[in-house]
Amino acid sequence: MDRLSTLLSHFSLQAGVFYTGNICGIHDFAQDSLRGHIHLIRRGRVQVIGVKQQILDVTEPTLLFLPRPDTHRLLADDRAGADVVCATVQFGGGGRNPIADSLPDVVMIELSALTGVDALLRLMFDEAFSENDGRQAVLDRLCEVLMIRLLRHCIDLGLTQGGTLAGLADVRLAKALDAIHADPAAERDLVSMAALAGMSRARFAARFREVTGVTPADYLAAWRIMMAQGLLKEGRQLKHVADDVGYGSASALTRAFVRKLGCSPTEWLKGEEETTRYPAQLSKEPRGTGVAMSDTANAGR
């Protein structure tokens, strides 16, 4: 599998379009620790306020992706308004993941700069501003395809802030990362990972930390813990999970959990089960016209 497909096989992408139409005035979005937000501006001028205390002016058709959205708002002209498509994006079980963590607080790209997506955008806007049967399902699928194209764009142009996506953008480091992602249980040390990258041990260690922001050993441990989290949420027994992610026993995995997360696997899983998920909401002004999509879309299905 290619570098991005391997990653997405572990952190499956789910998108849910929850608003399409013309907005006027102020529209607030709550903080969301589980999902990212996409704001696709088809037409009109929009100000984005509250992203890390910034004010972003959108004057051209633009895609905005907030991987870890804080409370923010869209401000459109009271008369002309702006045509938008808003969606949530979730990777795997939601929350922290290596895809979102590799991206800046906001990815802002004019649609004309996203090469090869003209037909996709036309189809997406046709569905968004129509009343066709099955439009929710079509929009969700198209939004997922658009996200994959966006991730490609970010990797190819280096629009990352370290982490996994930055590592995958490096041809040599990507070989070691692909091996870790594909088989987290395999025994690996610095020498074997450097050999995969075709580099000396010292050069590999320095380059890995420079690009990703962590050491190879820390990355491997973090990846194994993330894989263990996913398996535990599926109901797998701790001792089997330990074998699957490269730890010799349940006690060894528990010690790794405590080192990385400050809690045991049992404590972490209990906290996950108690987490209440709230869908993102768009506060619509009386003069805003459009369609608020289903709550199912908000929840990322």
N, C-alpha and C positions, 0 to 999 in steps of 0.2 A: 504494500500500500504506500501511497505517497505521504509526505510528511504531515500534511494537514488532515488527510483522511484518517490516518492513524490516531491523531489527537482527537478528532471528532467522534471516532468510534468509542472512545472512553468518556467523552463529555458531549453527549448528543445534543444537537441544536434544536431548540423549539422556539418558534415565534408565534405571537398572538396579536393580530391587528385589533385594536380596540376603539379606534376613531378614524373616520374618513370624512372629509368635507371642508367647508370654509369656516375659518375661525375669525372672530373680531374681538378686539379688546384683550383682556388679560385672562390667561388660562394657567392654573397652577397644577403642578405635579408633585406628589409627595415623595419623600425619600424611599428608596426600595433597595433593601439589602440582598434580595434574592434574584432580581432580574435587572437587565439593562433596558434602556429605552431607546427606540429609534424615532426620530422625527424627520419625516421625508417632506420637504417643502417643495411643492410642485410649482407654485406661483405666488408672488406677493412678497412684501418685505416683512421680516420677522426679527424681533429682538429676543435673544435668549438670555435670561437674567438669573443669576444665582448659582451658576456652575463655578464653584471655587471662587466666588465673589467677582466673577467676570461678567461683562456685558458683551455678548456676541451679536454682531449685526449680520443678518442674512439678507442679501439683496438679489441673489441669483438662485435658481433651482439647486437645492443643496440637500445632502444627506447628513444628518447629525446622529451620531451614536454615542450614548453615554453608558459605558460599560458598568459603572458603579454609581448610579445617579443619586445625588443629593436632592433636596427640595429645590425645585427650579420652576420657572414660568416662561411661557411664550407670550409675547406681546405683539399683536398685529394691529394694523390700522383699523380704526372704528368703522370706516366706510368701505374701503376696498377689500379689507380682510386678506386672508391668505388661504390657499388650498393646501391641505396637509393630510398626510397619512401617519398615524401614530401607532406604535406597536411596542410590545415588550419582547425581550429576548432572554432566553434562559439556556445555560449550558449545563448538561447533566442534571443533578439534583438542585441546582441553584446555589446562590451564595458564592463563596470564594472558589475560584477555579483558575487554572494557569492561562486560559485564553483571555479572560477579562483582566486578570492581573497584569498581563503583558502590555496592555493598551493604556494610553493617557486618559485623563478624566473625560475628555470629549474628543471624538474624531469628527472633524468637520471637513467635508469634501464636496466641492461643486459637482453636480451630476455630470457636467461635460468632461470632468477629469477622470471619471470612472469609465475606462475604455471597455467596449464590448458588452455593455448592458443596456443599450438603447432599446432593443426589442423587449427585453425583460421589463424595463420601466414603462414602456408603452402599454404592455399587457397588464401590468400592475395598476397603473392609473386608470385604464379602461374598466377594470374590475372594481376599483375603489369608488369610482364616481358613476356607477351603474347600479341596477337592482337585479342583477342576474341571480338565478338560483345557484346555491352552493358557493356564493361569493366569499363567505367567511373562510371556508376550507381552502379555496383557491388563493386568497390573499395570504393566508398563513404560510402556505407552501412557497409562494413566490417570495415572500419576505425572507424565508429561510435561505432560498437560493441567493437572494440579494446579499444576505449576511456573509455567505461563503465567498462571494465575489469580493466583498469588502475586506474580509480577512486576507484573501490573496493579495489584494491591493496593499494592505498594511505591511505584509511580509515583504513583498517585492520592493516597496519604496522605503522600507525601514521605519515605518511610522509606529514604532514600539518604544516602550520605556524599559527595556531589558526583559528578563524572564523567558518563558518558553518560546514565544513567537520570535523574539530577537535571536535566540539560539537556532531556531529552525531556518532563519534567514541566512545563517552562516553555513556555507556548503559543507565544511569539514565538521563543525560541531553538530550539524543536523544528523550526521551518520551515527554518532554516539547517542544523541537524544532519541532517534528513531528506535534504536536497539533497546534503550531503557523503557520507552513507551510500550514497545511490543512485548517485552518479556521482563516485567519488574522483578520476578523471582530469581532470575539468573544471578549467579555470583559475579560481582563486578568490583574491581579495584581500579585505582587510578591508571595503572599500567594498561589494563585491558581496555578501558574506555579511551585512552589516548591512542591505542593501536587502531581502534575502530575509526578514529578521526584522522589517522595517518600522520600523527604528530608525536613529538617527544613528550614525555611526561610533564616536564616543567613548562614547556610551551603550551601544552593543552590546558594545564591547570590555570595558567595565567590568562589565556584567551577565554576560557570558559567563564571565569569570574568577571572578566572585563565586559563580556557581552551580556551574560544573564544576570549578573549581580550577586551570584552565590557560588560556592565551591561545588565541584562535581559530586562530592560525597553528600553535601546538604541537599542538592537537587534530587539525587537518587532516594534519599530518605524521605523527602517531602512527597515525591511521586508515589512511593510505596504507601505512605500514610493515606494519600488521597484515594488510591485504589482500594485500600482497606476500608475506608469510609463508605465507598460505594457498595462494596460487598456486604458490609454490616447492615446497611440500609435495606439491602435485598433480603435480609433474614439469614444470611450464612452464619454458621457457628464460628466463634472466635478462633478455635484451634485450626479450622480449615482455612480461614482467611489468612492466618499467620503463614501457613504453607504456601498459599497462592501468591503472596506478595514478598516472599523471600526471607521471612523470619522463621527461626527453627522451632518456636513454641509460642503458645499464647502469652506466656509471661514476658518473652522477648518483645512481642508486639506491644504489649501493655506498657513496657518501659519506654519504647519508642514513642507511643502516644503521649505519655506524660512529658517526655522531653520536648516534643514538638508543640503539643496543644495544652499542656498543663492539666490534663485530666485523663482518666482511664477510658478505654473504648466503651465500657458500659455507661459511664457518666456522660460521655459525649453523645452516645446514641439516645439516651434518655432526654437530653436537652434538645436534640433534633426532633424527637417525637412530640415535644411540648411546644415547638415553634408554631405560631399561628401565622399563616400567610395571608397578606392583604393584597388585592389587585390594585394596580395603578389606576388612577382615576383622572379624568379630564373635567375640570369645572367649566361648563359651557355657559357663555353669556347668552342673553336672549336673542342677540342679533347673530350669533354664530349658527350656521346651518350645516348640518351634516348628519352622519349616522354613528351613534355610539354602538359599537359591536358588543358581542356577548361577553358575559363575565368569564366564560370558559376561555375566551381568547386572552383575557387579562391574566389568567392563571397559568398561561403557557401550556395549557392542557395538562 
